[in-house]
Amino acid sequence: MSTTARADVHVSYHQIQVREEGDAPVVDSVPNGLTASIPGAAVILTGIHTGVVDVTVRLADAPPDAAAAEGWDEVEEVELISFEGGMRLAGLLGDLPEELPVLTPHGPGRYGMRVHARGRDIDYDGVARVPFEFYLVTVWPIDVGPEARRRLGVGVAEELGLPGKSGDLRERVRQQGLPTQEPGRVARGEWGSVARVAPEPGRVARARPVPPPTPVRGTALASEHGLRIGNPYQETAAAPELPGGLVAAVPDLLVIRTLKRQGRVGVHVRWDPVAPRLPVSRWEQVEEIEFVTTTGIMQIEGMHTDGERPPNLTFQGAGRYGLQVHGRARRGERLSNRPGESYLLVIWPVALGSS
């Protein structure tokens, strides 16, 4: 007999977690682009960076048949290992939704988990105030009960008055599962974005890394000699002092000084995998800075790019980035709607992740 329940789940940093109460180990690698697990935890990746997604949980006695995948964009399956029998769904840094049941109701042991997803491509890296991504999470027992508990070492050592094996396992998973944030490490593949590959008949769609975005050209609105770059969805930081040179930064906010007090300036944006070796020619001034984003969303305020929405400069997620700002024709301070000066922004990752 199956049990079904649904709820809106608040997510951040593209993650829905599957975990027990309390601290959970970190799942740092998701090869299929949708879901992965390690002993004691699992993760489901969302398309949106922050916001609300619609999640349905179905507890079953056996794996669903292939017909259950109809109408979904992606389907992936992993195995859950629960040490305590209380694994629940929750957004990263969020509470465990009471509307959704415990995924491992038969206690510690091994379970199967199949994840169906729809809508992850609608607004990748965006912020959703109402859900437009949908997930179906189906879980069924594989190896549960007293013997499964013993195979996992749950309770046995305690009965004998010895150190708990399950506690040791969880601690080892925590240590091994923590992301290694080496300088220059690029998250989630070479460039961190995911492209869906059309599957062959009978096969499940997989994910693969995609190259950085195409360079963007447009205009942005300068105000009081400043061009601001930040997260338009959150008030994350107080503005830094207007720089004497080209650019200044505080966490989650950048300000580029413009000679024009008010009006439009030209903006070009380019993404590089590493710091550029030489300044770009034909630009009169250049200044380099490192900055930090805790949300992974940084947009140029008031930017227009031929009808498209402003690009996210830090599409690879939270972390530390390098920025070169190049200025050209930076003379005059007249009020104008035509770009009398322009800027080239070159961005590259330095150390990604929140640790």
ROLOMI-660926 format. One record per residue (C-alpha): residue number from 1; chain; x, y, z. Coordinates in Angstrom, 3 decimals. Layout:
N
+------+-------+----------+----------+----------+
: resi : chain :       px :       py :       pz :
+------+-------+----------+----------+----------+
:  NUM :     A :        X :        Y :        Z :
...
+------+-------+----------+----------+----------+
//
This chain:
355
+------+-------+----------+----------+----------+
: resi : chain :       px :       py :       pz :
+------+-------+----------+----------+----------+
:    1 :     A :    0.000 :    0.000 :    0.000 :
:    2 :     A :    1.394 :    3.415 :   -0.952 :
:    3 :     A :    1.198 :    6.752 :    0.882 :
:    4 :     A :    1.323 :   10.066 :   -0.988 :
:    5 :     A :    1.743 :   13.624 :    0.293 :
:    6 :     A :    2.806 :   16.926 :   -1.261 :
:    7 :     A :    4.164 :   20.250 :   -0.003 :
:    8 :     A :    5.964 :   23.389 :   -1.121 :
:    9 :     A :    9.641 :   23.080 :   -0.166 :
:   10 :     A :   11.823 :   26.168 :    0.247 :
:   11 :     A :   15.240 :   25.621 :   -1.322 :
:   12 :     A :   18.480 :   27.559 :   -1.543 :
:   13 :     A :   21.720 :   26.965 :   -3.439 :
:   14 :     A :   19.902 :   24.577 :   -5.832 :
:   15 :     A :   19.462 :   21.880 :   -3.161 :
:   16 :     A :   16.791 :   19.699 :   -1.615 :
:   17 :     A :   18.323 :   17.566 :    1.116 :
:   18 :     A :   17.339 :   14.113 :    2.306 :
:   19 :     A :   18.611 :   13.704 :    5.855 :
:   20 :     A :   17.976 :   12.661 :    9.420 :
:   21 :     A :   17.312 :   15.206 :   12.171 :
:   22 :     A :   20.402 :   17.173 :   13.190 :
:   23 :     A :   23.647 :   17.511 :   11.270 :
:   24 :     A :   23.874 :   15.638 :    7.982 :
:   25 :     A :   26.860 :   14.642 :    5.837 :
:   26 :     A :   27.377 :   16.626 :    2.636 :
:   27 :     A :   26.777 :   15.083 :   -0.787 :
:   28 :     A :   29.397 :   16.855 :   -2.860 :
:   29 :     A :   29.111 :   15.110 :   -6.237 :
:   30 :     A :   26.017 :   14.524 :   -8.400 :
:   31 :     A :   27.242 :   12.746 :  -11.554 :
:   32 :     A :   23.790 :   12.411 :  -13.142 :
:   33 :     A :   22.957 :   16.085 :  -12.514 :
:   34 :     A :   19.740 :   15.382 :  -10.581 :
:   35 :     A :   20.278 :   13.273 :   -7.453 :
:   36 :     A :   22.972 :   11.404 :   -5.529 :
:   37 :     A :   23.418 :    9.779 :   -2.111 :
:   38 :     A :   26.027 :    8.792 :    0.416 :
:   39 :     A :   25.446 :    6.756 :    3.596 :
:   40 :     A :   23.193 :    8.849 :    5.798 :
:   41 :     A :   22.137 :   11.517 :    3.289 :
:   42 :     A :   21.088 :   12.349 :   -0.267 :
:   43 :     A :   20.584 :   15.479 :   -2.335 :
:   44 :     A :   18.273 :   16.533 :   -5.183 :
:   45 :     A :   19.410 :   19.450 :   -7.353 :
:   46 :     A :   16.873 :   22.055 :   -8.443 :
:   47 :     A :   17.037 :   24.386 :  -11.425 :
:   48 :     A :   16.257 :   27.489 :   -9.374 :
:   49 :     A :   18.867 :   28.849 :   -7.005 :
:   50 :     A :   16.435 :   30.013 :   -4.339 :
:   51 :     A :   12.702 :   29.820 :   -3.783 :
:   52 :     A :    9.824 :   27.349 :   -3.692 :
:   53 :     A :    9.387 :   24.044 :   -5.520 :
:   54 :     A :    6.460 :   21.611 :   -5.519 :
:   55 :     A :    7.397 :   18.197 :   -4.088 :
:   56 :     A :    5.276 :   15.052 :   -3.888 :
:   57 :     A :    6.492 :   12.143 :   -1.767 :
:   58 :     A :    5.209 :    8.636 :   -2.429 :
:   59 :     A :    6.028 :    5.772 :   -0.064 :
:   60 :     A :    5.667 :    2.437 :   -1.849 :
:   61 :     A :    6.252 :   -1.250 :   -1.170 :
:   62 :     A :    8.156 :   -1.838 :   -4.411 :
:   63 :     A :    9.814 :    0.171 :   -7.201 :
:   64 :     A :    7.374 :    1.996 :   -9.523 :
:   65 :     A :    7.008 :    0.666 :  -13.064 :
:   66 :     A :    8.427 :    2.412 :  -16.117 :
:   67 :     A :    5.081 :    4.027 :  -16.993 :
:   68 :     A :    5.421 :    6.264 :  -13.931 :
:   69 :     A :    8.081 :    8.263 :  -15.815 :
:   70 :     A :    5.625 :    9.522 :  -18.447 :
:   71 :     A :    5.142 :   13.291 :  -18.383 :
:   72 :     A :    8.403 :   13.967 :  -16.533 :
:   73 :     A :   11.537 :   15.600 :  -17.999 :
:   74 :     A :   14.070 :   13.602 :  -16.002 :
:   75 :     A :   14.173 :   10.428 :  -13.925 :
:   76 :     A :   17.070 :    9.177 :  -11.783 :
:   77 :     A :   17.348 :    6.522 :   -9.077 :
:   78 :     A :   19.690 :    6.129 :   -6.094 :
:   79 :     A :   19.890 :    4.042 :   -2.947 :
:   80 :     A :   19.342 :    5.511 :    0.506 :
:   81 :     A :   21.138 :    4.187 :    3.583 :
:   82 :     A :   19.460 :    5.292 :    6.794 :
:   83 :     A :   21.215 :    4.815 :   10.137 :
:   84 :     A :   18.341 :    6.054 :   12.283 :
:   85 :     A :   15.205 :    5.470 :   10.184 :
:   86 :     A :   14.151 :    9.132 :   10.217 :
:   87 :     A :   15.212 :   10.503 :    6.827 :
:   88 :     A :   13.120 :   13.469 :    5.660 :
:   89 :     A :   13.100 :   15.997 :    2.804 :
:   90 :     A :   14.152 :   19.581 :    3.495 :
:   91 :     A :   15.567 :   22.590 :    1.690 :
:   92 :     A :   19.220 :   23.340 :    2.356 :
:   93 :     A :   19.419 :   25.306 :    5.645 :
:   94 :     A :   15.635 :   24.885 :    5.981 :
:   95 :     A :   13.316 :   23.069 :    8.338 :
:   96 :     A :   11.905 :   19.598 :    7.681 :
:   97 :     A :    8.398 :   20.129 :    6.189 :
:   98 :     A :    5.836 :   18.573 :    8.507 :
:   99 :     A :    3.458 :   17.931 :    5.605 :
:  100 :     A :    5.854 :   15.354 :    4.118 :
:  101 :     A :    6.256 :   11.961 :    5.780 :
:  102 :     A :    9.412 :   10.216 :    6.953 :
:  103 :     A :   10.954 :    8.567 :    3.893 :
:  104 :     A :   12.324 :    5.575 :    5.837 :
:  105 :     A :    9.338 :    4.432 :    7.953 :
:  106 :     A :   10.636 :    0.858 :    8.344 :
:  107 :     A :   13.637 :    2.021 :   10.362 :
:  108 :     A :   17.354 :    1.835 :    9.588 :
:  109 :     A :   18.379 :   -0.012 :    6.454 :
:  110 :     A :   18.581 :    0.314 :    2.676 :
:  111 :     A :   15.890 :    1.979 :    0.568 :
:  112 :     A :   15.458 :    2.806 :   -3.097 :
:  113 :     A :   14.656 :    6.389 :   -4.107 :
:  114 :     A :   13.499 :    7.388 :   -7.583 :
:  115 :     A :   13.292 :   11.108 :   -8.396 :
:  116 :     A :   11.113 :   12.495 :  -11.201 :
:  117 :     A :   11.617 :   16.163 :  -12.133 :
:  118 :     A :    9.855 :   18.634 :  -14.407 :
:  119 :     A :   10.603 :   22.305 :  -15.118 :
:  120 :     A :   14.258 :   22.547 :  -14.050 :
:  121 :     A :   15.109 :   24.346 :  -17.310 :
:  122 :     A :   12.439 :   27.053 :  -17.024 :
:  123 :     A :   14.530 :   29.586 :  -15.073 :
:  124 :     A :   17.889 :   28.042 :  -14.227 :
:  125 :     A :   19.624 :   29.875 :  -11.357 :
:  126 :     A :   16.543 :   32.032 :  -10.815 :
:  127 :     A :   14.434 :   32.807 :   -7.759 :
:  128 :     A :   10.909 :   31.342 :   -7.565 :
:  129 :     A :    8.298 :   32.933 :   -5.342 :
:  130 :     A :    5.652 :   30.519 :   -6.638 :
:  131 :     A :    6.533 :   26.934 :   -7.633 :
:  132 :     A :    7.053 :   26.120 :  -11.305 :
:  133 :     A :    9.394 :   23.168 :  -10.761 :
:  134 :     A :    7.794 :   19.845 :   -9.787 :
:  135 :     A :    9.334 :   16.770 :   -8.197 :
:  136 :     A :    8.014 :   13.304 :   -7.415 :
:  137 :     A :   10.116 :   11.357 :   -4.902 :
:  138 :     A :    9.223 :    7.676 :   -4.600 :
:  139 :     A :   10.846 :    5.581 :   -1.855 :
:  140 :     A :   10.553 :    1.833 :   -1.144 :
:  141 :     A :   12.332 :   -0.592 :    1.228 :
:  142 :     A :   15.130 :   -2.839 :   -0.027 :
:  143 :     A :   16.727 :   -4.273 :    3.112 :
:  144 :     A :   15.153 :   -3.232 :    6.420 :
:  145 :     A :   14.307 :   -4.799 :    9.757 :
:  146 :     A :   16.362 :   -6.219 :   12.664 :
:  147 :     A :   18.872 :   -8.049 :   10.457 :
:  148 :     A :   19.430 :   -4.959 :    8.331 :
:  149 :     A :   20.027 :   -2.975 :   11.517 :
:  150 :     A :   22.671 :   -5.480 :   12.555 :
:  151 :     A :   24.343 :   -5.368 :    9.155 :
:  152 :     A :   24.582 :   -1.595 :    9.511 :
:  153 :     A :   25.825 :   -2.004 :   13.080 :
:  154 :     A :   22.927 :   -0.003 :   14.512 :
:  155 :     A :   22.419 :   -0.740 :   18.188 :
:  156 :     A :   24.689 :   -3.797 :   18.338 :
:  157 :     A :   27.732 :   -2.083 :   19.789 :
:  158 :     A :   25.566 :   -0.216 :   22.282 :
:  159 :     A :   24.067 :   -3.515 :   23.465 :
:  160 :     A :   27.580 :   -4.832 :   24.094 :
:  161 :     A :   28.710 :   -1.629 :   25.787 :
:  162 :     A :   31.100 :   -0.775 :   22.916 :
:  163 :     A :   31.472 :    2.481 :   20.923 :
:  164 :     A :   28.635 :    2.919 :   18.445 :
:  165 :     A :   29.535 :    1.759 :   14.947 :
:  166 :     A :   26.781 :    3.824 :   13.347 :
:  167 :     A :   28.117 :    6.980 :   14.992 :
:  168 :     A :   31.612 :    6.230 :   13.698 :
:  169 :     A :   30.239 :    5.641 :   10.211 :
:  170 :     A :   28.296 :    8.895 :   10.224 :
:  171 :     A :   31.335 :   10.836 :   11.400 :
:  172 :     A :   33.510 :    9.271 :    8.693 :
:  173 :     A :   30.891 :   10.126 :    6.078 :
:  174 :     A :   30.798 :   13.725 :    7.327 :
:  175 :     A :   34.568 :   14.046 :    7.049 :
:  176 :     A :   34.836 :   12.389 :    3.637 :
:  177 :     A :   31.746 :   14.104 :    2.277 :
:  178 :     A :   32.827 :   17.665 :    2.983 :
:  179 :     A :   33.666 :   19.556 :   -0.217 :
:  180 :     A :   37.327 :   20.277 :   -0.795 :
:  181 :     A :   37.481 :   23.948 :   -1.671 :
:  182 :     A :   40.859 :   24.208 :   -3.348 :
:  183 :     A :   41.608 :   27.615 :   -4.918 :
:  184 :     A :   40.308 :   27.615 :   -8.457 :
:  185 :     A :   38.102 :   24.571 :   -7.994 :
:  186 :     A :   35.114 :   24.776 :  -10.311 :
:  187 :     A :   31.856 :   23.407 :   -8.958 :
:  188 :     A :   29.494 :   20.945 :  -10.728 :
:  189 :     A :   31.611 :   20.181 :  -13.754 :
:  190 :     A :   33.979 :   22.391 :  -15.699 :
:  191 :     A :   31.706 :   25.425 :  -15.709 :
:  192 :     A :   28.997 :   24.481 :  -13.245 :
:  193 :     A :   25.946 :   24.698 :  -15.513 :
:  194 :     A :   23.996 :   21.673 :  -16.667 :
:  195 :     A :   22.718 :   20.843 :  -20.144 :
:  196 :     A :   20.194 :   18.086 :  -20.788 :
:  197 :     A :   21.191 :   15.508 :  -23.359 :
:  198 :     A :   18.426 :   13.944 :  -25.433 :
:  199 :     A :   18.368 :   10.266 :  -24.419 :
:  200 :     A :   18.515 :    7.332 :  -26.772 :
:  201 :     A :   15.303 :    5.287 :  -26.890 :
:  202 :     A :   14.912 :    3.357 :  -23.664 :
:  203 :     A :   17.521 :    5.370 :  -21.779 :
:  204 :     A :   17.156 :    8.042 :  -19.109 :
:  205 :     A :   18.283 :   11.574 :  -19.886 :
:  206 :     A :   21.666 :   12.471 :  -18.426 :
:  207 :     A :   23.380 :   15.759 :  -17.735 :
:  208 :     A :   26.718 :   17.126 :  -18.883 :
:  209 :     A :   28.653 :   20.329 :  -18.248 :
:  210 :     A :   28.259 :   23.191 :  -20.697 :
:  211 :     A :   30.710 :   25.989 :  -21.567 :
:  212 :     A :   30.460 :   29.474 :  -20.060 :
:  213 :     A :   27.825 :   31.854 :  -21.399 :
:  214 :     A :   28.368 :   33.773 :  -24.607 :
:  215 :     A :   29.805 :   37.253 :  -23.941 :
:  216 :     A :   27.041 :   39.817 :  -23.435 :
:  217 :     A :   26.808 :   43.421 :  -24.621 :
:  218 :     A :   24.271 :   45.989 :  -23.470 :
:  219 :     A :   23.781 :   49.179 :  -21.493 :
:  220 :     A :   23.334 :   49.854 :  -17.781 :
:  221 :     A :   22.041 :   52.796 :  -15.790 :
:  222 :     A :   24.605 :   54.796 :  -13.801 :
:  223 :     A :   23.325 :   56.670 :  -10.762 :
:  224 :     A :   25.295 :   59.197 :   -8.692 :
:  225 :     A :   28.507 :   58.199 :  -10.490 :
:  226 :     A :   27.995 :   54.526 :   -9.626 :
:  227 :     A :   27.120 :   51.279 :  -11.366 :
:  228 :     A :   25.899 :   48.705 :   -8.809 :
:  229 :     A :   26.217 :   44.930 :   -9.093 :
:  230 :     A :   24.371 :   42.770 :   -6.554 :
:  231 :     A :   21.525 :   40.357 :   -5.892 :
:  232 :     A :   18.286 :   42.065 :   -7.025 :
:  233 :     A :   16.171 :   39.650 :   -4.975 :
:  234 :     A :   17.797 :   40.264 :   -1.596 :
:  235 :     A :   19.194 :   43.186 :    0.346 :
:  236 :     A :   22.436 :   41.429 :    1.161 :
:  237 :     A :   24.946 :   44.191 :    1.920 :
:  238 :     A :   25.472 :   47.879 :    2.551 :
:  239 :     A :   27.091 :   49.604 :   -0.402 :
:  240 :     A :   30.853 :   50.173 :   -0.272 :
:  241 :     A :   32.242 :   53.688 :   -0.468 :
:  242 :     A :   32.388 :   55.006 :   -4.013 :
:  243 :     A :   35.896 :   54.083 :   -5.181 :
:  244 :     A :   38.523 :   56.608 :   -6.180 :
:  245 :     A :   39.490 :   54.312 :   -9.049 :
:  246 :     A :   37.246 :   51.991 :  -11.015 :
:  247 :     A :   35.727 :   49.432 :   -8.641 :
:  248 :     A :   35.116 :   48.615 :   -4.957 :
:  249 :     A :   33.520 :   45.590 :   -3.293 :
:  250 :     A :   31.973 :   44.272 :   -0.108 :
:  251 :     A :   30.457 :   40.769 :    0.168 :
:  252 :     A :   27.484 :   40.503 :   -2.211 :
:  253 :     A :   27.875 :   44.006 :   -3.686 :
:  254 :     A :   30.162 :   45.779 :   -6.174 :
:  255 :     A :   30.249 :   49.421 :   -7.242 :
:  256 :     A :   31.947 :   50.666 :  -10.426 :
:  257 :     A :   32.659 :   54.391 :  -10.455 :
:  258 :     A :   31.417 :   56.160 :  -13.584 :
:  259 :     A :   32.365 :   59.632 :  -14.738 :
:  260 :     A :   28.806 :   60.137 :  -15.905 :
:  261 :     A :   26.713 :   61.139 :  -12.914 :
:  262 :     A :   23.432 :   59.853 :  -14.316 :
:  263 :     A :   22.469 :   58.013 :  -17.484 :
:  264 :     A :   23.331 :   55.070 :  -19.685 :
:  265 :     A :   26.798 :   53.568 :  -20.078 :
:  266 :     A :   27.876 :   50.718 :  -22.322 :
:  267 :     A :   28.628 :   47.366 :  -20.667 :
:  268 :     A :   30.351 :   44.260 :  -22.061 :
:  269 :     A :   30.557 :   41.071 :  -19.950 :
:  270 :     A :   32.891 :   38.128 :  -20.556 :
:  271 :     A :   33.478 :   34.962 :  -18.517 :
:  272 :     A :   36.922 :   33.297 :  -18.390 :
:  273 :     A :   37.873 :   29.993 :  -16.713 :
:  274 :     A :   40.954 :   31.562 :  -15.080 :
:  275 :     A :   42.373 :   35.044 :  -14.557 :
:  276 :     A :   43.299 :   36.686 :  -17.894 :
:  277 :     A :   47.053 :   37.088 :  -18.316 :
:  278 :     A :   47.122 :   40.377 :  -20.187 :
:  279 :     A :   44.849 :   43.448 :  -20.137 :
:  280 :     A :   42.436 :   43.708 :  -23.034 :
:  281 :     A :   43.760 :   46.106 :  -25.676 :
:  282 :     A :   42.020 :   49.318 :  -26.769 :
:  283 :     A :   40.717 :   50.005 :  -23.255 :
:  284 :     A :   42.114 :   53.069 :  -21.517 :
:  285 :     A :   41.939 :   51.962 :  -17.874 :
:  286 :     A :   41.890 :   48.621 :  -16.068 :
:  287 :     A :   41.496 :   47.621 :  -12.431 :
:  288 :     A :   41.279 :   44.149 :  -10.891 :
:  289 :     A :   39.510 :   43.051 :   -7.707 :
:  290 :     A :   38.307 :   39.905 :   -5.943 :
:  291 :     A :   34.790 :   39.743 :   -4.546 :
:  292 :     A :   32.592 :   37.296 :   -2.615 :
:  293 :     A :   28.989 :   36.261 :   -3.274 :
:  294 :     A :   27.148 :   34.274 :   -0.614 :
:  295 :     A :   24.042 :   33.796 :   -2.770 :
:  296 :     A :   25.536 :   33.014 :   -6.182 :
:  297 :     A :   23.428 :   35.734 :   -7.832 :
:  298 :     A :   25.082 :   38.959 :   -8.988 :
:  299 :     A :   23.444 :   41.147 :  -11.644 :
:  300 :     A :   24.197 :   44.615 :  -12.992 :
:  301 :     A :   21.385 :   46.920 :  -11.910 :
:  302 :     A :   19.475 :   48.537 :  -14.766 :
:  303 :     A :   21.182 :   46.483 :  -17.491 :
:  304 :     A :   19.470 :   45.952 :  -20.864 :
:  305 :     A :   20.682 :   43.325 :  -23.339 :
:  306 :     A :   18.513 :   43.360 :  -26.481 :
:  307 :     A :   15.330 :   42.370 :  -24.699 :
:  308 :     A :   16.912 :   39.584 :  -22.610 :
:  309 :     A :   17.081 :   39.693 :  -18.833 :
:  310 :     A :   20.381 :   40.778 :  -17.223 :
:  311 :     A :   22.925 :   37.937 :  -16.979 :
:  312 :     A :   23.960 :   36.408 :  -13.674 :
:  313 :     A :   27.679 :   37.215 :  -13.420 :
:  314 :     A :   28.269 :   34.427 :  -10.868 :
:  315 :     A :   26.249 :   31.630 :  -12.438 :
:  316 :     A :   28.603 :   29.006 :  -10.946 :
:  317 :     A :   27.209 :   29.658 :   -7.471 :
:  318 :     A :   28.399 :   31.086 :   -4.194 :
:  319 :     A :   32.100 :   31.683 :   -3.703 :
:  320 :     A :   34.995 :   34.014 :   -4.452 :
:  321 :     A :   35.509 :   35.453 :   -7.939 :
:  322 :     A :   37.985 :   37.658 :   -9.708 :
:  323 :     A :   36.888 :   40.693 :  -11.735 :
:  324 :     A :   38.745 :   42.901 :  -14.185 :
:  325 :     A :   37.020 :   46.181 :  -15.004 :
:  326 :     A :   38.163 :   47.985 :  -18.154 :
:  327 :     A :   37.038 :   51.564 :  -18.878 :
:  328 :     A :   36.998 :   53.366 :  -22.215 :
:  329 :     A :   36.154 :   56.956 :  -23.225 :
:  330 :     A :   35.651 :   57.818 :  -19.562 :
:  331 :     A :   35.409 :   61.566 :  -20.013 :
:  332 :     A :   32.672 :   64.114 :  -19.517 :
:  333 :     A :   29.919 :   64.136 :  -16.930 :
:  334 :     A :   26.965 :   65.304 :  -18.992 :
:  335 :     A :   23.506 :   63.896 :  -18.379 :
:  336 :     A :   22.604 :   61.738 :  -21.372 :
:  337 :     A :   20.607 :   58.685 :  -22.425 :
:  338 :     A :   23.360 :   57.677 :  -24.858 :
:  339 :     A :   26.420 :   55.779 :  -23.598 :
:  340 :     A :   29.238 :   58.313 :  -23.435 :
:  341 :     A :   31.516 :   55.773 :  -21.750 :
:  342 :     A :   31.676 :   51.989 :  -21.632 :
:  343 :     A :   33.076 :   49.163 :  -19.520 :
:  344 :     A :   34.265 :   45.613 :  -20.054 :
:  345 :     A :   33.811 :   43.192 :  -17.137 :
:  346 :     A :   35.850 :   39.959 :  -17.187 :
:  347 :     A :   34.839 :   37.424 :  -14.474 :
:  348 :     A :   36.482 :   34.166 :  -13.433 :
:  349 :     A :   36.104 :   31.742 :  -10.443 :
:  350 :     A :   38.719 :   31.744 :   -7.672 :
:  351 :     A :   37.259 :   29.412 :   -5.009 :
:  352 :     A :   33.678 :   28.205 :   -5.306 :
:  353 :     A :   31.407 :   26.924 :   -2.556 :
:  354 :     A :   30.265 :   28.210 :    0.806 :
:  355 :     A :   33.114 :   26.727 :    2.847 :
+------+-------+----------+----------+----------+
//
